[in-house]
């Protein structure tokens, strides 16, 4: 038994760090349409910080994982500090995207879903609203919500915060956000 434990410890010590999940997972570069060039930064649903009435679910499209809002108040937070060696195509061309489901047959103003993106640079935070929705505005099915553009450099922390209240809606949920950094 000791030899098995020793073998596992040695394997872990000499395994490359990139073999383990990172939040977010950085992919690219991707190219399109002549001069479009970008990297994608995708969080895993398990990387989210949650508080309040938040559960796990699946979006109505693509079978993507989601965070569901199941009660009076819940918050989901995804955060990432840009590393010195992370790809940075253009510090002024960051964007964020996420998909949401919102099904409220009661059309209630008290059923809400809001998302924002913030950047903390040298201790100062700037925040922008991605979207804000309530039951009086109708239902959303796998609706994509985006915010273009914000600035961030190596050492800055990008945070996506999603807040929901669900008093009597069938479904209020948000998928995992994506960050994009374009050339």
C-alpha positions as CSV (number, residue, x, y, z in Angstrom):
1,X,0.0,0.0,0.0
2,X,2.9,2.4,0.8
3,X,4.3,1.9,-2.6
4,X,1.0,2.8,-4.3
5,X,0.8,6.0,-2.3
6,X,4.4,6.8,-3.1
7,X,3.8,6.2,-6.8
8,X,0.8,8.6,-6.8
9,X,2.7,11.3,-4.9
10,X,5.6,11.0,-7.3
11,X,3.3,11.1,-10.4
12,X,1.6,14.3,-9.0
13,X,4.9,16.0,-8.3
14,X,6.2,15.4,-11.8
15,X,3.0,16.0,-13.7
16,X,2.7,19.2,-15.7
17,X,0.4,21.8,-14.1
18,X,-1.4,22.3,-17.4
19,X,-2.9,18.8,-17.0
20,X,-5.3,20.1,-14.3
21,X,-8.4,22.1,-14.8
22,X,-7.9,25.9,-14.9
23,X,-10.5,28.6,-14.4
24,X,-11.0,29.9,-17.0
25,X,-9.8,27.6,-19.7
26,X,-8.0,29.7,-22.4
27,X,-8.4,28.6,-26.0
28,X,-7.4,30.0,-29.3
29,X,-6.3,31.9,-31.2
30,X,-9.3,31.7,-33.5
31,X,-9.5,33.4,-36.9
32,X,-12.5,34.5,-39.0
33,X,-13.5,36.7,-41.8
34,X,-10.1,38.0,-42.9
35,X,-8.7,40.0,-40.0
36,X,-10.8,38.8,-36.9
37,X,-8.5,37.2,-34.3
38,X,-9.4,36.3,-30.7
39,X,-8.9,34.1,-27.7
40,X,-11.7,32.7,-25.6
41,X,-11.6,32.4,-21.8
42,X,-14.3,29.9,-20.6
43,X,-15.0,29.2,-17.0
44,X,-16.3,25.8,-15.8
45,X,-19.5,25.9,-13.8
46,X,-17.6,24.4,-10.8
47,X,-15.4,27.5,-10.7
48,X,-18.3,29.7,-9.6
49,X,-18.6,31.2,-6.2
50,X,-22.2,31.1,-5.0
51,X,-24.3,32.5,-2.2
52,X,-27.9,32.4,-1.3
53,X,-30.5,30.4,-3.2
54,X,-28.5,29.0,-6.1
55,X,-28.6,25.5,-7.6
56,X,-27.2,23.7,-10.6
57,X,-29.0,23.0,-13.8
58,X,-28.8,22.7,-17.6
59,X,-29.7,25.4,-20.1
60,X,-32.6,24.8,-22.6
61,X,-30.1,24.8,-25.4
62,X,-26.8,23.0,-26.1
63,X,-27.1,21.0,-22.8
64,X,-24.7,23.5,-21.2
65,X,-24.4,23.7,-17.4
66,X,-26.1,26.5,-15.6
67,X,-26.6,28.1,-12.2
68,X,-30.3,28.3,-11.3
69,X,-31.9,30.8,-9.0
70,X,-34.4,29.1,-6.7
71,X,-35.4,31.5,-4.0
72,X,-35.6,35.1,-2.7
73,X,-32.0,36.0,-3.6
74,X,-28.9,34.4,-5.0
75,X,-25.5,35.4,-6.4
76,X,-23.0,33.7,-8.7
77,X,-19.5,35.0,-9.2
78,X,-16.8,34.1,-11.7
79,X,-13.5,35.8,-11.2
80,X,-10.1,35.7,-13.1
81,X,-6.8,37.6,-12.7
82,X,-5.0,38.0,-16.0
83,X,-1.6,36.4,-15.8
84,X,1.6,37.9,-17.2
85,X,1.9,35.1,-19.8
86,X,-1.7,34.9,-20.8
87,X,-2.5,35.9,-24.4
88,X,-3.5,39.5,-24.5
89,X,-4.4,40.6,-28.1
90,X,-5.7,44.1,-27.3
91,X,-6.2,45.4,-23.7
92,X,-9.1,47.6,-24.9
93,X,-11.1,44.8,-26.7
94,X,-12.4,42.5,-24.0
95,X,-16.0,41.4,-24.2
96,X,-18.2,38.9,-22.2
97,X,-21.1,36.7,-23.2
98,X,-23.5,34.4,-21.5
99,X,-26.8,32.6,-22.2
100,X,-29.9,32.7,-20.0
101,X,-33.2,31.1,-19.5
102,X,-36.1,33.0,-17.9
103,X,-39.6,31.5,-17.7
104,X,-42.1,33.5,-15.6
105,X,-45.8,32.8,-16.4
106,X,-46.7,35.3,-13.7
107,X,-44.9,38.2,-15.4
108,X,-43.7,39.4,-12.0
109,X,-41.4,42.4,-11.5
110,X,-40.0,40.5,-8.4
111,X,-38.5,37.7,-10.5
112,X,-35.2,39.1,-11.7
113,X,-31.9,38.3,-13.3
114,X,-29.0,40.7,-13.6
115,X,-25.4,40.3,-14.7
116,X,-22.4,42.7,-14.6
117,X,-18.8,42.6,-15.4
118,X,-16.2,44.4,-13.4
119,X,-12.5,45.0,-13.7
120,X,-10.2,45.7,-10.7
121,X,-7.1,47.6,-11.7
122,X,-4.6,48.8,-9.0
123,X,-7.3,48.5,-6.3
124,X,-9.9,50.5,-8.3
125,X,-13.0,48.7,-9.7
126,X,-15.0,49.7,-12.7
127,X,-18.3,47.9,-13.3
128,X,-20.6,47.6,-16.3
129,X,-24.1,46.0,-16.6
130,X,-24.3,43.1,-19.1
131,X,-28.1,43.0,-18.8
132,X,-31.0,43.3,-16.3
133,X,-34.3,41.5,-16.8
134,X,-37.5,41.0,-14.8
135,X,-40.7,39.0,-15.4
136,X,-42.6,42.0,-16.8
137,X,-40.2,42.0,-19.8
138,X,-41.3,38.5,-21.0
139,X,-39.6,35.1,-21.2
140,X,-36.1,34.4,-22.5
141,X,-35.0,31.0,-24.0
142,X,-31.3,30.5,-24.4
143,X,-31.0,34.2,-24.9
144,X,-27.4,35.4,-25.5
145,X,-26.4,38.5,-23.6
146,X,-23.2,40.4,-24.4
147,X,-21.2,43.4,-23.2
148,X,-18.7,45.1,-25.6
149,X,-15.9,46.4,-24.9
150,X,-14.0,46.9,-21.7
151,X,-10.3,47.3,-20.9
152,X,-8.1,45.0,-18.8
153,X,-4.3,44.3,-18.6
154,X,-2.1,41.7,-17.0
155,X,-2.6,41.8,-13.2
156,X,-6.2,43.0,-13.5
157,X,-9.1,40.9,-12.1
158,X,-12.2,40.4,-14.2
159,X,-15.3,39.4,-12.3
160,X,-18.7,38.4,-13.7
161,X,-21.5,38.7,-11.1
162,X,-24.9,37.2,-11.8
163,X,-27.8,37.9,-9.3
164,X,-31.2,36.5,-9.4
165,X,-34.5,36.5,-7.4
166,X,-37.1,33.8,-8.0
167,X,-40.3,34.2,-6.0
168,X,-42.7,32.3,-8.4
169,X,-41.1,31.8,-11.8
170,X,-40.6,28.4,-13.4
171,X,-37.0,28.9,-14.4
172,X,-34.4,31.6,-13.9
173,X,-30.9,30.4,-14.8
174,X,-27.6,31.6,-16.3
175,X,-25.0,29.6,-18.2
176,X,-21.3,29.9,-17.7
177,X,-19.9,33.2,-19.1
178,X,-17.2,33.4,-21.8
179,X,-14.6,36.2,-22.0
180,X,-13.3,37.2,-25.4
181,X,-10.2,39.2,-26.1
182,X,-9.9,40.4,-29.7
183,X,-7.1,41.8,-31.8
